[in-house]
């Protein structure tokens, strides 16, 4: 298993508030499945952005999980970046 740092850059629209509960419920299912380790918005950045930390066998598994996120399905994410990450120190360190 590898770690992946994912960033979402959001579309500027008020629809986020409407879809956010389904988005968060979906992310909780990924946590329960052991795929998503942490998630949350970045503070003080424009445009709005979030960081998600995944532990998965490969980037394709992360892409598949992200493809059905309600924010993605509803077109509320402008840009998604999935990068493999090697944590050397701290709670995610191998």
Secondary structure, DSSP 8 states (H G I E B T S, - for coil): -EEEEEEEEE-S-TTHHHHHHHHHHHHHHHHHTT-EEEEEE-SS-SS-EEEEEEEESSHHHHHHHHHT-HHHHTT-EEEEEEEEE---SSTT--
